[in-house]
Amino acid sequence: MDCAARGGGGDAGEQQPEMAACAGNRLDLPVVELASPDLGAAAESVRKACVESGFFYVVNHGVEEGLLEKVFVESRRFFELPMEEKMALLRNSNHRGYTPPYAEKLDPSSKFEGDLKESFYIGPIGDEGLHNDANQWPSEVHLPSWKDTIKMYHATALATGKRILSLIALSLNLNTEFFENIGAFICPSAFLRLLHYPAEVDKSDDGNYGASAHSDYGMITLLATDGTPGLQICREKDRHPQLWEDVHHIDGALIVNIGDLLERSTVHRVVAVGKERYSVAFFLDPNPDLVVRCLESCSSETCPPSKPLSWPEPRLLCFDTWQSSSKNVNLQILFPKHAEEQLYMFKQGIYTSSVTV
Ligand SMILES: O=C(O)CCC(=O)C(=O)O
């Protein structure tokens, strides 16, 4: 795996031959109405989705269709640039910028050199006047409206992500403001990743993936696609043969999945469908200088949190910058003990955090 692969990092499990052979089954995931006045019902729906699959859709999410359309237009414009122009913005040590095809392998057990996709990462947007914006931006001469459009989407997706997390809090019988109140979003790690999957692949890439199997290691991911199929999830990664199910596109809806930090993270991948595909993933994680531990309400004497694991794992290099930029990092995740029957870990595992700087 490319260590810096944002969004990957979870436990993909071993890639078995049957995975590739198994056609995706169609899956009906809940559609959560984000503007619903009935917060209780929405939270219940979120809870069910998180327990059963870790994936759901949101509608009335506050991202205007027109904005999303512009993001896809700008994304296409960027990926259509000549390779040398894209390579001039190669992902930097802050993990912002361009990653070419084959540069990332989200499933380390994949026999291929790397995944087929190319992508572009935009991290938290700093203040350019203060020179603290580590992002790389394409030239305004070539792409004049690119930066403003992407910044606008970043801000909008952040607001939507926070609303979804307030429902997740409610679904765990916590206050809707829970994550805000504990300071999880003082300076959140919010990464946008534009993705482009090629239509055609060489013979040598037969069986290779657009994005190989992985789980996301943070809190939640919001995904918008251009409607081209390819995304599949495996709800029970330890089952053999594994069952891969298609996550179909719903016009106007965003796909949401929870990451390893919320414990019921689901392995997913993008298969090559012989058609060009664009998607936009927004990863929302808490600010880095947090102590993260299992919520009291999510553990019990019979099911205590397991021993602390350090987070991030060393292979998640993209967090290196967090560590070096923070004086007093005290990251600790207490993963709850996974009882055998606890296939769906969301039942037990959600974390509370406290700021340490
Ligand atoms: O493009 C997609 O549909 C999924 C992308 C993804 O899983 C990721 O970037 O982590």
The ligand as an SDF file (V2000), in Angstrom:
LIG
                    3D

 10  9  0  0  0  0  0  0  0  0999 V2000
  -14.4530    6.4740   -5.8930 O   0  0  0  0  0  0  0  0  0  0  0  0
  -15.1430    5.8640   -5.0960 C   0  0  0  0  0  0  0  0  0  0  0  0
  -16.3170    5.5590   -5.3420 O   0  0  0  0  0  0  0  0  0  0  0  0
  -14.5870    5.4290   -3.7560 C   0  0  0  0  0  0  0  0  0  0  0  0
  -13.3210    6.1140   -3.3830 C   0  0  0  0  0  0  0  0  0  0  0  0
  -12.7230    5.5700   -2.1210 C   0  0  0  0  0  0  0  0  0  0  0  0
  -13.1130    4.5500   -1.6250 O   0  0  0  0  0  0  0  0  0  0  0  0
  -11.6560    6.3050   -1.4670 C   0  0  0  0  0  0  0  0  0  0  0  0
  -11.1640    7.2910   -2.0310 O   0  0  0  0  0  0  0  0  0  0  0  0
  -11.2690    5.9180   -0.3270 O   0  0  0  0  0  0  0  0  0  0  0  0
  1  2  2  0
  2  3  1  0
  2  4  1  0
  4  5  1  0
  5  6  1  0
  6  7  2  0
  6  8  1  0
  8  9  2  0
  8 10  1  0
M  END
$$$$
